[in-house]
Structure formats: structure tokens, C-alpha cells
Amino acid sequence: MKKQIIVYTTNDCIECDLVKQVLKQEGIPFETRNVSANPDYQKEVEELGFMGVPVSVFDNRVVKGFTNELKELMDIAR
């Protein structure tokens, strides 16, 4: 099975929705981890060095937000 990008998200997060929308449009598989629904996911985000979402992870690369770094992460994940 091909590795997926993990997207840490929360309810009513516009930036999170944008990240997921772009990944879907590009056909890049991803797993959503909602920090509102599971406190363990919030702990994972904090262990990655962040307090908020969206945070996207692929292999050892971590990107916060909807930035140019996300595009680089997507290119690696293809």
C-alpha cells in the first residue's frame, strides 16, 4: 500500500478544508486525523512542534498550514 499524507485537522477549519480539497483535486491519498475528535491526535501535533492545525506529514517531513511547503510535500508524495 502506498504511503499517505496525514492531515491533522479540526472542525470548522477553512485552511484545513483547503488542504484536503487540494489533495483530493491532485489525486493524492491522505488520511485525516481530527484533533477535535481524538485528543491523542492533538498530542501528536504538539509532539511535532505545533499547537494548531492544519499540519500535514509525509515520511519525515512536516508542514504547517496551506503554504508553498505543502506543494513540495505533495510533489514528494506523488
Backbone as a printed PyTorch tensor [residue, N CA C, xyz], in Angstrom:
tensor([[[  0.8400,  -1.1840,   0.0000],
         [  0.0000,   0.0000,   0.0000],
         [  0.8900,   1.2550,   0.0000]],

        [[  0.5260,   2.2010,  -0.8300],
         [  1.2840,   3.4440,  -0.9310],
         [  1.0810,   4.2870,   0.3180]],

        [[  2.1570,   4.9360,   0.7620],
         [  2.0600,   5.8040,   1.9320],
         [  1.1510,   6.9840,   1.6250]],

        [[  0.4970,   7.4660,   2.6470],
         [ -0.4090,   8.6010,   2.5210],
         [  0.1110,   9.7810,   3.3240]],

        [[ -0.2760,  10.9650,   2.8850],
         [ -0.0470,  12.1500,   3.6930],
         [ -1.0390,  12.0920,   4.8490]],

        [[ -0.6020,  12.4340,   6.0360],
         [ -1.5030,  12.5560,   7.1900],
         [ -1.8060,  14.0380,   7.3520]],

        [[ -3.0920,  14.3680,   7.4080],
         [ -3.5130,  15.7520,   7.5960],
         [ -4.2240,  15.8570,   8.9370]],

        [[ -3.5960,  16.5730,   9.8620],
         [ -4.2310,  16.8520,  11.1480],
         [ -5.1400,  18.0540,  10.9430]],

        [[ -6.3730,  17.9180,  11.3670],
         [ -7.3980,  18.9040,  11.1000],
         [ -8.2920,  19.0730,  12.3160]],

        [[ -9.2410,  19.9710,  12.2040],
         [-10.2450,  20.1610,  13.2470],
         [-11.5420,  20.6000,  12.5870]],

        [[-12.5930,  20.6570,  13.3490],
         [-13.8870,  21.0820,  12.8210],
         [-13.8560,  22.5670,  12.4710]],

        [[-14.5640,  22.9470,  11.4200],
         [-14.7340,  24.3520,  11.0280],
         [-13.4150,  25.0750,  10.7900]],

        [[-12.4630,  24.4080,  10.1820],
         [-11.1490,  24.9920,   9.8820],
         [-11.0590,  25.1850,   8.3700]],

        [[-11.1480,  26.4320,   7.9340],
         [-11.1430,  26.7280,   6.5000],
         [ -9.8160,  26.3180,   5.8660]],

        [[ -8.7180,  26.6350,   6.5340],
         [ -7.4020,  26.2870,   5.9850],
         [ -7.2450,  24.7670,   5.8810]],

        [[ -7.7680,  24.0350,   6.8660],
         [ -7.7280,  22.5670,   6.8270],
         [ -8.5100,  22.0550,   5.6210]],

        [[ -9.6880,  22.6480,   5.4080],
         [-10.5190,  22.2450,   4.2710],
         [ -9.8120,  22.5090,   2.9480]],

        [[ -9.0830,  23.6200,   2.8510],
         [ -8.3350,  23.9260,   1.6280],
         [ -7.2580,  22.8750,   1.3600]],

        [[ -6.5450,  22.4920,   2.4080],
         [ -5.5040,  21.4690,   2.2490],
         [ -6.1280,  20.1810,   1.7290]],

        [[ -7.2110,  19.7330,   2.3440],
         [ -7.8580,  18.4810,   1.9270],
         [ -8.4180,  18.5890,   0.5090]],

        [[ -8.9730,  19.7450,   0.1600],
         [ -9.5340,  19.9590,  -1.1670],
         [ -8.4470,  19.8500,  -2.2420]],

        [[ -7.3080,  20.4900,  -2.0050],
         [ -6.2130,  20.4440,  -2.9760],
         [ -5.6750,  19.0210,  -3.1180]],

        [[ -5.5170,  18.3250,  -2.0180],
         [ -5.0450,  16.9380,  -2.0850],
         [ -6.0080,  16.0830,  -2.8950]],

        [[ -7.3060,  16.2520,  -2.6730],
         [ -8.3110,  15.5000,  -3.4440],
         [ -8.2120,  15.8380,  -4.9250]],

        [[ -8.1320,  17.1320,  -5.2440],
         [ -8.0650,  17.5620,  -6.6420],
         [ -6.8310,  17.0040,  -7.3490]],

        [[ -5.7470,  16.8830,  -6.6160],
         [ -4.5000,  16.3830,  -7.1930],
         [ -4.4200,  14.8560,  -7.1740]],

        [[ -5.4220,  14.2050,  -6.5770],
         [ -5.4450,  12.7460,  -6.5310],
         [ -4.3970,  12.1520,  -5.6070]],

        [[ -4.0160,  12.9030,  -4.5910],
         [ -3.0060,  12.4350,  -3.6450],
         [ -3.7130,  11.8350,  -2.4330]],

        [[ -3.4560,  10.5660,  -2.1400],
         [ -4.1320,   9.9340,  -1.0000],
         [ -3.6930,  10.5540,   0.3240]],

        [[ -4.6620,  10.6910,   1.2250],
         [ -4.3470,  11.2400,   2.5460],
         [ -5.2770,  10.6580,   3.5820]],

        [[ -4.7970,  10.7010,   4.8110],
         [ -5.5730,  10.2780,   5.9800],
         [ -5.8470,  11.5180,   6.8160]],

        [[ -7.0960,  11.6900,   7.2280],
         [ -7.4680,  12.8250,   8.0630],
         [ -7.4690,  12.3930,   9.5220]],

        [[ -6.8320,  13.2090,  10.3640],
         [ -6.8450,  12.9770,  11.8090],
         [ -7.3970,  14.2310,  12.4790]],

        [[ -8.6100,  14.1180,  12.9800],
         [ -9.3120,  15.2500,  13.5700],
         [ -8.9440,  15.3830,  15.0460]],

        [[ -8.2420,  16.4740,  15.3750],
         [ -7.7960,  16.6830,  16.7550],
         [ -8.9580,  16.9820,  17.6930]],

        [[-10.0850,  17.4420,  17.1490],
         [-11.2730,  17.6900,  17.9800],
         [-11.9230,  16.3880,  18.4210]],

        [[-11.8370,  15.3840,  17.5800],
         [-12.4840,  14.1080,  17.8630],
         [-11.5990,  13.1610,  18.6720]],

        [[-10.2770,  13.3860,  18.6380],
         [ -9.3730,  12.4670,  19.3090],
         [ -8.2220,  13.2460,  19.9530]],

        [[ -8.2010,  13.3530,  21.2750],
         [ -7.1440,  14.1030,  21.9570],
         [ -5.7420,  13.5450,  21.7080]],

        [[ -5.6410,  12.2660,  21.3650],
         [ -4.3350,  11.6940,  21.0470],
         [ -3.7440,  12.3630,  19.8140]],

        [[ -4.5910,  12.7410,  18.8640],
         [ -4.1110,  13.4240,  17.6660],
         [ -3.5740,  14.8130,  18.0150]],

        [[ -4.2110,  15.4960,  18.9680],
         [ -3.6920,  16.7990,  19.3950],
         [ -2.3060,  16.6280,  20.0140]],

        [[ -2.1270,  15.5650,  20.7910],
         [ -0.8130,  15.2870,  21.3820],
         [  0.2280,  15.0390,  20.2970]],

        [[ -0.1670,  14.3270,  19.2400],
         [  0.7500,  14.0710,  18.1340],
         [  1.1750,  15.3820,  17.4750]],

        [[  0.2240,  16.3000,  17.2740],
         [  0.5280,  17.6040,  16.6760],
         [  1.5160,  18.3550,  17.5600]],

        [[  1.2790,  18.3420,  18.8580],
         [  2.1750,  19.0260,  19.7950],
         [  3.5650,  18.3940,  19.7890]],

        [[  3.6410,  17.0720,  19.6740],
         [  4.9390,  16.3960,  19.6140],
         [  5.6970,  16.7590,  18.3410]],

        [[  4.9570,  17.1420,  17.2990],
         [  5.5850,  17.5930,  16.0530],
         [  6.0580,  19.0430,  16.1630]],

        [[  5.6860,  19.7100,  17.2600],
         [  6.1430,  21.0710,  17.4950],
         [  5.1280,  22.1550,  17.1870]],

        [[  3.8590,  21.7880,  17.0510],
         [  2.8230,  22.7530,  16.7000],
         [  1.6760,  22.7040,  17.6980]],

        [[  0.9650,  23.8090,  17.7900],
         [ -0.2250,  23.8650,  18.6500],
         [ -1.5160,  23.8480,  17.8250]],

        [[ -1.4320,  24.3010,  16.5870],
         [ -2.6250,  24.4020,  15.7550],
         [ -2.5330,  23.5470,  14.5080]],

        [[ -3.6150,  23.5610,  13.7530],
         [ -3.7250,  22.7890,  12.5210],
         [ -4.1040,  23.7460,  11.3910]],

        [[ -3.9580,  23.3750,  10.1490],
         [ -3.5980,  22.0540,   9.6400],
         [ -2.0990,  21.7920,   9.7170]],

        [[ -1.7970,  20.5450,   9.9750],
         [ -0.4270,  20.0520,   9.9180],
         [ -0.4610,  18.8240,   9.0160]],

        [[  0.4130,  18.8190,   8.0210],
         [  0.4890,  17.6990,   7.0780],
         [  1.8290,  17.0130,   7.2400]],

        [[  1.7920,  15.6710,   7.2180],
         [  3.0050,  14.8740,   7.4570],
         [  3.1250,  13.8110,   6.3710]],

        [[  4.3320,  13.7000,   5.8240],
         [  4.6360,  12.6150,   4.8980],
         [  6.0780,  12.2050,   5.1480]],

        [[  6.2900,  10.9410,   5.4450],
         [  7.6070,  10.4450,   5.8480],
         [  8.0930,  11.2870,   7.0180]],

        [[  9.2580,  11.8960,   6.9000],
         [  9.7950,  12.7020,   7.9940],
         [  9.5870,  14.1880,   7.7820]],

        [[  8.7810,  14.5590,   6.7970],
         [  8.5440,  15.9700,   6.5000],
         [  7.2290,  16.4130,   7.1170]],

        [[  7.2650,  17.5960,   7.7190],
         [  6.0870,  18.1460,   8.3870],
         [  5.8800,  19.5680,   7.8910]],

        [[  4.6350,  19.8840,   7.5170],
         [  4.3010,  21.2110,   7.0150],
         [  3.1080,  21.7380,   7.7900]],

        [[  3.2190,  22.9800,   8.2420],
         [  2.1170,  23.6470,   8.9380],
         [  1.4370,  24.5920,   7.9700]],

        [[  0.1280,  24.4450,   7.8360],
         [ -0.6530,  25.3920,   7.0550],
         [ -0.7590,  25.0580,   5.5800]],

        [[ -1.2950,  26.0370,   4.8520],
         [ -1.5020,  25.9390,   3.4130],
         [ -0.4670,  26.8540,   2.7660]],

        [[  0.7420,  26.3110,   2.5250],
         [  1.8910,  27.1070,   2.0970],
         [  2.5710,  26.4650,   0.8960]],

        [[  3.6070,  27.1260,   0.3860],
         [  4.4000,  26.5470,  -0.6940],
         [  5.0700,  25.2460,  -0.2590]],

        [[  5.3690,  25.1300,   1.0300],
         [  5.9560,  23.8840,   1.5330],
         [  4.9960,  22.7090,   1.3480]],

        [[  3.6930,  22.9880,   1.3960],
         [  2.7130,  21.9230,   1.1750],
         [  2.8440,  21.4010,  -0.2550]],

        [[  3.0440,  22.2840,  -1.2120],
         [  3.2320,  21.8540,  -2.6050],
         [  4.4480,  20.9380,  -2.7180]],

        [[  5.5340,  21.2970,  -2.0530],
         [  6.7290,  20.4540,  -2.0550],
         [  6.4260,  19.0800,  -1.4560]],

        [[  5.6780,  19.0650,  -0.3660],
         [  5.2940,  17.8080,   0.2800],
         [  4.4500,  16.9610,  -0.6770]],

        [[  3.5340,  17.6030,  -1.3870],
         [  2.6840,  16.8970,  -2.3480],
         [  3.5150,  16.2960,  -3.4720]],

        [[  4.5080,  17.0560,  -3.9530],
         [  5.3770,  16.5490,  -5.0180],
         [  6.1340,  15.3050,  -4.5620]],

        [[  6.5810,  15.2900,  -3.3250],
         [  7.2900,  14.1380,  -2.7810],
         [  6.3450,  12.9390,  -2.6410]],

        [[  5.0940,  13.2050,  -2.2810],
         [  4.1300,  12.1360,  -2.0320],
         [  3.5970,  11.4790,  -3.3000]],

        [[  3.7860,  12.1310,  -4.4300],
         [  3.2450,  11.5690,  -5.7030],
         [  3.9080,  10.2780,  -6.0900]]])
